[in-house]
Amino acid sequence: MCLDIHPKQQHLSLTGGADHNAIIFDRNTEKKISTLVGHTKEVTCCRFHTLQDLLITGSADSTLRLWTPTPPNEGDPPNHLSYKTSHIISRHKADVVQISLHASHEFIVSASRDFTWAFHSLETAKTLLQVVEPDQSPLTCAMLHPDGLILATGTDANLIRIWDLKSQKNMATFQGHKEAITDLRFSENGYYLATAALDNQLKLWDLRGPKNIHSLKLDVPVKKLEYDYSGKYLAAATGNEIRIFSGKHLEHLVTLDGHNGEVTDIKFGNDALFLASTSIDRTLRFWK
């Protein structure tokens, strides 16, 4: 399952799962308030748009979908939200594994196991560019830098690449992980990049070097990473647990234990007032 928290209405969360659907959940009422139906395979990534009522999902069916609100139907329960697919982006030829919203809020990047990442306009749903990884390795994750100028990608081939969006050139390659990259996250100030892989390693890179400044060997692989907005905390989904580290030194602060299956995604609420998590145990949990 994938997960996102509404940037303004923090009681709303968006999840996607193996049932091919995306769900909007209201934490205040503890009820589902919308089901987005359209994908034909697992929904692997999902996002609320930051500035407008627009949802973006990516799927193992190789497509991205843009969802816009529709008027409620007569007989819908109170607070029900309705969305329809406004555009389908079908540029990829394999699973879409991650999406990242550009700093301008006008574009989105998608990464796929078809060896490519692509840059799309949200207004027109047109693909503006598509780039093939040099070693033609399936992509596993991607994230745009907070300034919108560079992109980080991770692959099955253990490599992390930094791309210049304007020139589409590979500006740097980080080596050090021994197995497939599972996730990566820029800190909010853009100085650091946290990466995780199936080798159980959690690494922190200083982009001003660039150089690896911290490495931790864990007992299980990290599935997902997430910085809080301040960059003070880094959350890592590790097996059935969530471990919180200090953002700059990777000092272990606390472990959240409650899921009965592998944690699949994590998101901080504003000001790190809460953390949300999804799991293959089919639950959505909120931690304070």
C-alpha positions in Angstrom: 0.0 0.0 0.0 1.1 3.6 -0.7 0.2 6.6 1.4 -0.1 10.4 1.4 -1.5 13.0 3.8 -3.5 16.0 2.6 -1.2 19.0 2.8 -3.9 21.2 4.4 -6.7 19.0 5.6 -4.5 16.7 7.7 -7.4 14.5 8.8 -7.5 13.2 5.2 -5.2 10.4 3.9 -4.9 8.8 0.5 -3.9 5.1 0.2 -3.5 2.8 -2.7 -3.5 -1.0 -2.6 -3.4 -4.4 -4.2 -7.1 -4.2 -4.9 -6.4 -1.7 -7.7 -8.2 1.1 -5.9 -7.2 4.3 -4.1 -9.0 5.3 -0.9 -9.5 8.6 0.8 -9.9 8.1 4.6 -11.1 10.6 7.1 -9.2 10.2 10.4 -11.8 12.3 12.3 -14.7 10.0 11.5 -12.6 6.9 10.9 -14.5 6.3 7.7 -13.6 5.9 4.0 -15.1 8.9 2.2 -14.1 8.1 -1.4 -12.9 5.2 -3.5 -11.1 5.8 -6.8 -11.7 3.0 -9.3 -9.9 2.7 -12.6 -6.5 1.1 -12.3 -6.3 -2.5 -13.4 -3.4 -3.6 -11.2 -2.0 -2.6 -7.8 -1.8 1.2 -7.0 1.9 1.6 -6.1 2.1 5.4 -5.5 -0.3 8.2 -4.7 -0.2 11.9 -4.1 -2.5 14.8 -3.1 -1.6 17.9 -5.1 -0.3 20.6 -2.9 -2.3 23.6 -4.3 -5.4 22.2 -6.0 -8.0 19.5 -5.6 -6.2 17.0 -7.8 -5.0 13.5 -7.0 -2.3 11.6 -8.8 -1.8 7.8 -8.7 0.7 5.4 -10.3 0.2 1.7 -10.8 1.7 -1.6 -11.7 -0.6 -1.4 -14.8 2.1 1.0 -16.2 -0.1 4.1 -16.1 -0.5 7.3 -14.1 -4.0 8.7 -13.5 -5.0 12.3 -12.7 -8.2 12.5 -10.6 -10.5 15.6 -10.3 -13.6 16.1 -8.2 -17.1 15.5 -9.5 -20.5 16.7 -8.0 -21.8 14.3 -5.4 -24.6 11.9 -6.4 -28.0 12.0 -4.8 -28.0 9.6 -1.9 -24.3 9.8 -1.2 -23.5 9.7 2.5 -22.5 13.0 4.3 -18.9 14.1 3.6 -18.6 11.7 0.7 -16.2 12.9 -2.0 -16.4 11.8 -5.7 -13.5 11.8 -8.2 -13.2 10.8 -11.8 -10.1 10.1 -14.0 -9.4 13.3 -15.9 -6.3 12.0 -17.7 -4.5 8.7 -18.1 -0.7 8.9 -18.8 0.4 5.7 -20.6 4.0 6.5 -21.4 5.6 3.7 -19.4 5.8 0.0 -20.4 6.2 -1.5 -17.0 5.2 -0.9 -13.3 5.2 2.8 -12.2 7.1 2.5 -8.9 7.2 6.1 -7.6 6.0 9.7 -8.4 7.4 13.0 -7.2 5.7 16.4 -7.5 7.8 19.3 -8.9 8.5 22.4 -6.8 6.5 24.5 -9.2 3.5 22.2 -8.6 2.9 22.1 -12.4 4.8 18.9 -13.2 5.3 15.4 -11.9 8.1 12.8 -12.4 7.4 9.1 -12.6 9.9 6.2 -12.3 9.2 2.8 -13.8 10.6 -0.7 -14.0 10.8 -0.1 -17.8 14.3 1.5 -17.1 13.0 5.0 -17.5 11.9 8.1 -15.6 9.6 10.6 -17.3 8.6 14.3 -16.7 4.9 15.1 -17.3 2.8 18.3 -17.4 -0.1 18.1 -14.9 -2.1 20.7 -16.9 -2.0 18.8 -20.2 -1.0 15.3 -19.1 1.6 15.4 -21.8 5.0 13.7 -21.3 7.7 16.4 -21.9 10.7 14.1 -21.6 11.6 10.5 -20.9 15.1 9.3 -20.0 16.5 5.7 -20.0 18.8 4.7 -17.2 22.4 4.1 -18.7 22.6 0.5 -17.6 19.0 -0.2 -18.4 18.2 -1.3 -14.9 14.7 -1.2 -13.6 14.0 1.9 -11.5 12.8 1.3 -7.9 12.4 4.9 -6.7 12.8 8.6 -7.6 12.5 12.0 -5.9 12.8 15.5 -7.1 15.1 17.9 -5.2 13.2 20.7 -3.3 14.6 23.3 -5.7 13.1 21.4 -8.7 16.4 21.4 -10.6 17.7 17.9 -10.0 16.3 14.4 -9.6 17.6 11.4 -7.7 16.8 7.9 -8.9 17.5 4.4 -7.4 17.7 1.1 -9.3 17.8 -2.6 -9.0 21.5 -2.3 -9.9 22.4 -0.8 -6.5 23.1 2.7 -7.9 21.8 6.1 -7.0 22.0 8.7 -9.8 21.6 12.5 -9.7 20.1 14.0 -12.8 20.1 17.6 -14.1 16.5 18.0 -15.3 17.3 20.8 -17.8 20.1 18.9 -19.7 18.9 15.3 -18.7 22.5 14.5 -17.9 23.6 12.2 -15.1 25.6 14.6 -12.9 26.7 12.1 -10.2 26.4 8.5 -9.3 26.5 7.3 -5.6 27.9 3.8 -5.1 28.0 2.0 -1.8 24.9 -0.1 -1.5 25.3 -3.8 -2.3 21.7 -4.6 -3.3 18.7 -3.0 -5.0 17.8 0.5 -3.7 14.4 0.5 -2.0 13.9 4.2 -1.3 15.5 7.7 -1.2 14.6 11.0 0.3 16.0 14.6 0.1 16.0 16.5 3.3 13.8 19.6 3.1 16.8 22.0 2.9 18.1 20.0 0.0 21.5 19.4 1.6 21.2 15.7 2.3 19.9 12.6 0.6 18.9 9.5 2.7 19.0 6.2 0.9 18.1 2.6 1.7 18.6 -0.8 0.0 17.9 -4.5 0.4 21.4 -4.8 1.9 19.9 -3.5 5.2 22.0 -0.4 4.9 20.7 3.1 5.6 23.0 5.8 4.2 23.1 9.6 4.4 24.8 11.6 1.7 25.9 15.2 1.8 25.2 16.6 -1.6 27.6 19.5 -1.1 30.5 17.0 -1.3 29.0 14.9 -2.5 30.0 12.2 0.0 28.6 9.6 2.2 28.6 10.9 5.8 26.7 8.2 7.7 25.9 4.6 7.2 23.9 2.3 9.5 23.6 -1.5 9.2 20.2 -2.6 10.3 18.8 -6.1 11.0 16.2 -5.9 8.2 15.9 -3.9 5.0 14.2 -0.4 5.0 11.1 -0.4 2.8 10.4 3.3 2.9 11.9 6.6 4.1 10.4 9.9 5.1 11.7 13.2 6.4 9.6 15.5 8.5 9.2 19.0 7.1 12.0 20.4 9.3 14.5 17.7 8.3 15.0 17.0 12.0 13.5 13.5 11.9 13.9 10.6 9.5 11.4 7.8 9.7 12.3 4.4 8.3 9.8 1.5 7.7 11.8 -1.6 8.8 9.9 -4.9 8.7 6.8 -4.6 10.9 8.3 -1.5 12.7 8.9 2.1 12.1 12.2 3.6 13.5 12.7 7.3 13.9 16.3 8.7 13.6 17.7 12.1 14.0 17.9 13.6 10.5 21.6 14.7 10.5 23.3 12.0 12.5 21.0 8.9 12.1 20.9 8.5 15.9 18.1 6.1 16.7 15.4 7.9 18.8 12.4 5.6 19.0 10.8 2.5 17.5 7.0 2.3 16.8 5.8 -1.3 17.0 2.2 -2.2 16.3 1.7 -3.5 12.8 1.3 -7.3 12.3 2.9 -7.2 8.8 5.5 -5.4 6.8 5.1 -1.6 6.8 4.7 -0.4 3.3 4.6 3.4 3.5 5.0 6.2 6.1 4.2 9.9 6.1 4.7 12.7 8.7 1.9 15.1 9.4 2.7 18.9 9.5 5.3 19.8 12.1 5.8 16.1 12.9 2.7 16.2 15.1 1.8 12.7 14.0 3.0 9.9 11.7 0.8 7.7 9.5 1.7 4.3 8.2 0.3 1.5 6.0 1.1 -2.2 6.1 0.4 -5.5 4.4 -1.7 -6.3 7.4 -4.3 -4.0 5.6 -4.3 -1.4 8.4 -3.7 2.4 8.4 -2.3 3.6 11.7 -1.7 7.0 13.1 1.1 7.6 15.7 1.5 10.6 18.0 
